């Protein structure tokens, strides 16, 4: 079983996404998203909080909704169905260079995960067609290098910048653009 999750599209608000998943928006735990490699393990004590200085959130507790916001950066969901551990990662250029995805898997391993058990989804992000770095591809490499089996990784093919009718894109729409949401909960 995969955790309850959804990736929003351009015309969806966070409230609509939460309603779709039957999650209380006020309970969402979010990352500050500073384009770094900070990771926080959270539980119900953190409900409704924004966690400072992190770009990845991990939980093993049911009923703990997590959210990552993106507009070209890669939203990544990593799930361990054996240990019931969930991670959401915000991976932009800097975070990817700092290997945030690899470090998130290392943190999951410290909680008991085996990379061979993990499944991962990389959502829509800016492609190498519109940006000097293939953010999705580089994070796919990090997942595989960390031991996630290729057949357990899904990568969304769309470039956010090429598809501004469907996705928010910082490069395509400009700095005032909105954000898409990856929301997930065990």
Kinemage of the C-alpha trace (Angstrom):
@kinemage 1
@onewidth
@group {chain A} dominant
@subgroup {mainchain}
@vectorlist {calphas} color= white
{ca unk a 1} P 0.000 0.000 0.000
{ca unk a 2} L 1.254 3.464 -0.895
{ca unk a 3} L 0.746 6.423 1.456
{ca unk a 4} L -2.092 8.832 0.827
{ca unk a 5} L -0.655 11.475 -1.486
{ca unk a 6} L -1.335 13.817 -4.368
{ca unk a 7} L 0.569 16.233 -6.579
{ca unk a 8} L -1.395 19.388 -7.343
{ca unk a 9} L -1.738 21.066 -10.709
{ca unk a 10} L -1.724 24.766 -11.505
{ca unk a 11} L -5.324 25.576 -10.718
{ca unk a 12} L -5.579 23.723 -7.399
{ca unk a 13} L -5.273 25.492 -4.068
{ca unk a 14} L -3.760 23.853 -1.023
{ca unk a 15} L -7.208 23.844 0.563
{ca unk a 16} L -8.587 21.884 -2.415
{ca unk a 17} L -5.747 19.360 -2.239
{ca unk a 18} L -6.307 18.874 1.500
{ca unk a 19} L -10.049 18.472 0.975
{ca unk a 20} L -9.394 15.850 -1.729
{ca unk a 21} L -7.268 13.864 0.734
{ca unk a 22} L -9.469 14.544 3.782
{ca unk a 23} L -6.578 16.266 5.568
{ca unk a 24} L -6.928 19.338 7.764
{ca unk a 25} L -4.874 22.103 6.166
{ca unk a 26} L -4.045 23.542 9.606
{ca unk a 27} L -2.298 20.244 10.515
{ca unk a 28} L 0.158 20.238 7.582
{ca unk a 29} L 3.827 20.092 8.472
{ca unk a 30} L 5.934 22.009 5.969
{ca unk a 31} L 9.614 22.550 5.344
{ca unk a 32} L 11.060 26.058 5.187
{ca unk a 33} L 12.732 25.032 1.889
{ca unk a 34} L 15.940 27.037 1.851
{ca unk a 35} L 17.524 25.174 -1.094
{ca unk a 36} L 19.824 23.234 1.207
{ca unk a 37} L 20.227 19.694 2.478
{ca unk a 38} L 18.531 19.908 5.875
{ca unk a 39} L 16.282 17.005 6.871
{ca unk a 40} L 13.886 16.727 9.805
{ca unk a 41} L 12.133 13.688 11.256
{ca unk a 42} L 8.681 14.790 12.440
{ca unk a 43} L 5.710 13.385 14.339
{ca unk a 44} L 2.353 14.624 15.673
{ca unk a 45} L 4.102 17.083 18.025
{ca unk a 46} L 4.924 19.117 14.911
{ca unk a 47} L 1.380 19.320 13.470
{ca unk a 48} L 0.764 22.686 11.839
{ca unk a 49} L 4.396 23.799 11.986
{ca unk a 50} L 6.897 24.984 9.397
{ca unk a 51} L 10.232 23.316 10.151
{ca unk a 52} L 13.115 25.779 9.821
{ca unk a 53} L 16.226 25.225 7.716
{ca unk a 54} L 15.089 21.986 6.044
{ca unk a 55} L 14.177 20.830 2.543
{ca unk a 56} L 13.101 17.285 3.441
{ca unk a 57} L 10.654 15.848 5.956
{ca unk a 58} L 10.428 12.258 7.199
{ca unk a 59} L 7.788 10.586 9.339
{ca unk a 60} L 6.938 7.078 10.471
{ca unk a 61} L 3.814 8.126 12.323
{ca unk a 62} L 0.321 7.709 10.880
{ca unk a 63} L -1.850 10.804 10.653
{ca unk a 64} L 1.067 13.215 10.134
{ca unk a 65} L 0.464 15.185 6.882
{ca unk a 66} L 3.518 16.571 5.107
{ca unk a 67} L 3.703 19.186 2.339
{ca unk a 68} L 6.394 20.324 -0.087
{ca unk a 69} L 5.859 23.323 -2.394
{ca unk a 70} L 7.508 23.566 -5.819
{ca unk a 71} L 7.696 25.663 -8.999
{ca unk a 72} L 10.490 24.010 -11.089
{ca unk a 73} L 12.281 22.183 -8.243
{ca unk a 74} L 11.681 18.434 -8.022
{ca unk a 75} L 9.085 17.218 -5.526
{ca unk a 76} L 10.138 13.739 -4.443
{ca unk a 77} L 8.174 11.195 -2.426
{ca unk a 78} L 10.069 8.225 -0.957
{ca unk a 79} L 8.202 5.455 0.834
{ca unk a 80} L 9.258 2.348 2.743
{ca unk a 81} L 6.277 -0.049 2.821
{ca unk a 82} L 8.132 -2.484 5.110
{ca unk a 83} L 8.934 -0.001 7.900
{ca unk a 84} L 6.113 2.422 7.007
{ca unk a 85} L 8.420 5.433 6.687
{ca unk a 86} L 7.549 8.363 4.419
{ca unk a 87} L 9.786 11.166 3.156
{ca unk a 88} L 9.080 14.247 1.050
{ca unk a 89} L 12.005 16.057 -0.542
{ca unk a 90} L 12.241 19.496 -2.166
{ca unk a 91} L 15.186 19.204 -4.576
{ca unk a 92} L 16.282 22.273 -6.507
{ca unk a 93} L 19.684 22.863 -8.076
{ca unk a 94} L 21.495 23.558 -4.798
{ca unk a 95} L 19.793 20.740 -2.899
{ca unk a 96} L 20.526 18.345 -5.742
{ca unk a 97} L 24.192 19.407 -5.770
{ca unk a 98} L 24.254 18.855 -1.985
{ca unk a 99} L 22.726 15.383 -2.580
{ca unk a 100} L 19.639 15.941 -0.453
{ca unk a 101} L 17.965 12.851 -1.918
{ca unk a 102} L 20.927 10.635 -1.025
{ca unk a 103} L 21.054 12.153 2.468
{ca unk a 104} L 17.307 11.608 2.948
{ca unk a 105} L 17.725 7.921 2.158
{ca unk a 106} L 20.669 7.745 4.564
{ca unk a 107} L 18.435 9.228 7.262
{ca unk a 108} L 15.709 6.703 6.407
{ca unk a 109} L 18.316 3.931 6.722
{ca unk a 110} L 19.158 5.209 10.227
{ca unk a 111} L 15.458 4.714 11.047
{ca unk a 112} L 15.544 1.104 9.823
{ca unk a 113} L 14.811 1.360 6.088
{ca unk a 114} L 16.497 -0.852 3.528
{ca unk a 115} L 16.910 1.025 0.206
{ca unk a 116} L 15.855 -2.110 -1.703
{ca unk a 117} L 12.410 -1.810 -0.069
{ca unk a 118} L 11.921 1.838 -1.018
{ca unk a 119} L 9.652 3.184 -3.736
{ca unk a 120} L 10.029 6.708 -5.070
{ca unk a 121} L 8.179 9.211 -7.228
{ca unk a 122} L 9.745 12.305 -8.749
{ca unk a 123} L 7.081 14.827 -9.723
{ca unk a 124} L 7.080 17.406 -12.501
{ca unk a 125} L 10.121 19.689 -12.450
{ca unk a 126} L 12.113 21.819 -14.847
{ca unk a 127} L 13.797 19.741 -17.543
{ca unk a 128} L 17.219 19.867 -19.118
{ca unk a 129} L 15.490 21.451 -22.132
{ca unk a 130} L 15.013 24.680 -20.135
{ca unk a 131} L 17.679 24.554 -17.428
{ca unk a 132} L 21.411 23.741 -17.376
{ca unk a 133} L 20.869 20.890 -14.898
{ca unk a 134} L 18.595 17.866 -15.341
{ca unk a 135} L 17.181 18.068 -11.799
{ca unk a 136} L 14.858 15.088 -12.214
{ca unk a 137} L 17.565 12.977 -13.837
{ca unk a 138} L 20.187 13.873 -11.234
{ca unk a 139} L 17.828 12.913 -8.400
{ca unk a 140} L 16.975 9.681 -10.208
{ca unk a 141} L 20.728 8.921 -10.208
{ca unk a 142} L 20.894 9.679 -6.470
{ca unk a 143} L 17.994 7.304 -5.769
{ca unk a 144} L 19.638 4.511 -7.767
{ca unk a 145} L 23.101 5.145 -6.274
{ca unk a 146} L 21.553 4.948 -2.787
{ca unk a 147} L 20.157 1.501 -3.608
{ca unk a 148} L 16.563 2.149 -4.699
{ca unk a 149} L 15.713 -0.318 -7.457
{ca unk a 150} L 15.087 1.342 -10.826
{ca unk a 151} L 11.758 -0.445 -11.304
{ca unk a 152} L 10.519 1.107 -8.028
{ca unk a 153} L 11.156 4.679 -9.197
{ca unk a 154} L 8.641 6.729 -11.188
{ca unk a 155} L 9.765 9.994 -12.753
{ca unk a 156} L 7.235 12.378 -14.246
{ca unk a 157} L 8.216 13.258 -17.829
{ca unk a 158} L 6.830 16.819 -17.965
{ca unk a 159} L 9.018 19.910 -17.813
{ca unk a 160} L 7.319 22.565 -15.700
{ca unk a 161} L 8.767 25.414 -17.785
{ca unk a 162} L 7.538 23.902 -21.074
{ca unk a 163} L 4.077 23.288 -19.602
{ca unk a 164} L 3.158 26.505 -17.805
{ca unk a 165} L -0.480 25.870 -18.712
{ca unk a 166} L -0.417 22.904 -16.281
{ca unk a 167} L 2.354 23.695 -13.773
{ca unk a 168} L 3.812 26.672 -11.962
{ca unk a 169} L 7.294 27.517 -13.183
{ca unk a 170} L 9.618 30.063 -11.599
{ca unk a 171} L 11.594 30.285 -14.840
{ca unk a 172} L 8.553 30.219 -17.112
{ca unk a 173} L 6.134 32.406 -15.139
{ca unk a 174} L 8.562 34.618 -13.217
{ca unk a 175} L 9.304 35.077 -9.497
{ca unk a 176} L 5.694 35.945 -8.571
{ca unk a 177} L 4.339 32.575 -9.689
{ca unk a 178} L 2.394 30.269 -7.423
{ca unk a 179} L 3.483 26.890 -6.096
{ca unk a 180} L 2.354 23.313 -6.619
{ca unk a 181} L 1.964 21.066 -3.616
{ca unk a 182} L 3.068 17.527 -2.895
{ca unk a 183} L 0.993 16.420 0.086
{ca unk a 184} L 1.340 12.976 1.652
{ca unk a 185} L 0.433 11.163 4.863
{ca unk a 186} L 0.755 7.619 6.186
